[in-house]
Amino acid sequence: MSNCTAAVIEPRTPAERECSWALWADHHQQKKFSTAIKGSWRQWRLIDHHNEVLHSSDLYRYTSLSAAKYMTQCENNLDPSVVLVRAAAEDIVGTGKGGSFTAGSQHYKAAQLYDSRPPKMIDSGLKQHFLGWEVRTKYAIDKPEIATLMDFRVDQSRGLHFIYVLPFSDRRLLIESTMISSRLEDKEWYRQAIKQWLQDRDIEIEEKLREEAGIIPMQSVIPIDNDIASIGAASGAIRLSSGYAFTGIQTQIDQLAQRISLGNYTVPTPISPTLTRMDKIYNGVLMVQPELGVTMMMRTAQALDADSFARFMLGYASALDWARVILAMPKMAFIKQVLRR
């Protein structure tokens, strides 16, 4: 097909892609994503059996986006020269920087291809895996103004496990059972963890609105096709120690668009090699000594104020932020991990 400048190949509709995406959004981002925001919180917390760390920020808000609404916004804002193809790319052949493929009933040739398909994950690698329910409760809950990022007061026998709770109102919640480990669990295991967490807090469900599940790699990934330039998760845009990807992918694509406008088609490196090395050490300790996971996460939150914590989780930590986190970690476990590498 020769009558378009660019084509976006997306087989699923926004409604079919619906899930929750999260980030720490500053004031500019709050405005940019306003039509897709499901909820935002200036307070967030981490909690275990002994301590609670509560962060409050005027600069960042922990923000949950509707993937469907965000993708609809993006599709509506496409330049007229960009064709949106609602079909899967097949018979992909890379040739130099470009290549050819079919989608629907059309055959396409491109001088430049970018591949955003989900990458392959190493079976034995560290993963963040979760299952969540969006529910309406029978009665109002306490403190809906606080997002609970990690509640560790749950079964820790199979790896680092926490409950993640976003109150969209005092009666509408997203509750996820999240594991950080190399082994996936049966879906019923996550569901039972959610039920137990609700029961322990005397929270009754009036209606379950939807269920979502996902797997986020926390180790290096393998692109589906090394002959095609990867973007997004396949290019390493996921922050390995936190699993956050939305902000990194947005930044990468914004930078790529600027480069293309200048005639440069190379994909920006989404996360610095130094940060990736630090994250691999952090995750290596989690793999070898998962029993330290709660301590590591709680100490990270205790070592940083709200704004520093948001920067750290997004991958924008300063040298001082890193120094505070390193000083708070269990020293011997990290020294051993460095020596293993």
Secondary structure, DSSP 8 states (H G I E B T S, - for coil): --S-SEEEE--S-TGGG--EEEEEE-HHHHHHTGGGEEEEESEEEEE-SS-EEEEE-SS-EEEEEEHHHHHHHHHHT--TTEEEE-S-EEEEEEETTEEEEEETTEEEEESS-EE-S--B--TTS-EEEEEEEEEEESS--S-TTEEEEEE--S--TTSEEEEEEEESSSSEEEEEEEEEESS---HHHHHHHHHHHHHHTT--EEEEEEEEEEEEE-S--B-S-TTSEE-GGGGT-S-TTT---HHHHHHHHHHHHHHHHTT------SS-HHHHHHHHHHHHHHHH-GGGHHHHHHHHHHHS-HHHHHHHHHT---HHHHHHHHHHS-HHHHHHHHHH-
